[in-house]
Amino acid sequence: MSEKKPTPGVAKQMGKVCPVCGAKTYSHGGIHPQCAVQQADSARAEELKAARKSESNAPKPSSWTKKKCPKCGAEPHVRRKVCDCGHVFF
């Protein structure tokens, strides 16, 4: 018995390569469907990223250690039961 394996008679074809990820693809258009979606959404993703970045620069609400009094609008500590204006928190 020979240990040598037979060589293929036909050379391997390279096939199509996805322009987004660079991997071999068998799809008809030459691009993976998930890569096509990523490529189509790239402009929208950049807009959303910019919106999130500008939103994060916005002033933040008061911290969790404060609560707003409905009567006078002051922000006493969360453990206070009575505001300076006389409003009783339940």
Contacts in CASP RR format, 6 or more apart in sequence:
PFRMAT RR
TARGET T0000
AUTHOR 0000-0000-0000
METHOD contacts of the structure
MODEL  1
MSEKKPTPGVAKQMGKVCPVCGAKTYSHGGIHPQCAVQQADSARAEELKA
ARKSESNAPKPSSWTKKKCPKCGAEPHVRRKVCDCGHVFF
14 24 0 8 1.000
15 24 0 8 1.000
16 24 0 8 1.000
16 25 0 8 1.000
16 26 0 8 1.000
16 27 0 8 1.000
16 29 0 8 1.000
16 30 0 8 1.000
17 23 0 8 1.000
17 24 0 8 1.000
17 25 0 8 1.000
17 30 0 8 1.000
18 24 0 8 1.000
18 25 0 8 1.000
18 30 0 8 1.000
18 31 0 8 1.000
18 32 0 8 1.000
18 35 0 8 1.000
19 30 0 8 1.000
19 31 0 8 1.000
19 35 0 8 1.000
20 31 0 8 1.000
20 32 0 8 1.000
20 35 0 8 1.000
20 36 0 8 1.000
20 38 0 8 1.000
20 39 0 8 1.000
21 32 0 8 1.000
21 35 0 8 1.000
23 32 0 8 1.000
25 31 0 8 1.000
25 32 0 8 1.000
27 33 0 8 1.000
31 39 0 8 1.000
62 68 0 8 1.000
62 75 0 8 1.000
64 78 0 8 1.000
65 77 0 8 1.000
65 78 0 8 1.000
66 75 0 8 1.000
66 76 0 8 1.000
66 77 0 8 1.000
66 78 0 8 1.000
67 75 0 8 1.000
67 76 0 8 1.000
67 77 0 8 1.000
67 78 0 8 1.000
67 89 0 8 1.000
68 74 0 8 1.000
68 75 0 8 1.000
69 75 0 8 1.000
69 76 0 8 1.000
69 83 0 8 1.000
69 85 0 8 1.000
69 87 0 8 1.000
69 89 0 8 1.000
70 87 0 8 1.000
71 83 0 8 1.000
71 85 0 8 1.000
71 86 0 8 1.000
71 87 0 8 1.000
72 83 0 8 1.000
72 84 0 8 1.000
72 85 0 8 1.000
72 87 0 8 1.000
74 83 0 8 1.000
74 84 0 8 1.000
74 85 0 8 1.000
76 83 0 8 1.000
76 84 0 8 1.000
80 89 0 8 1.000
81 88 0 8 1.000
81 89 0 8 1.000
82 88 0 8 1.000
82 89 0 8 1.000
83 89 0 8 1.000
END
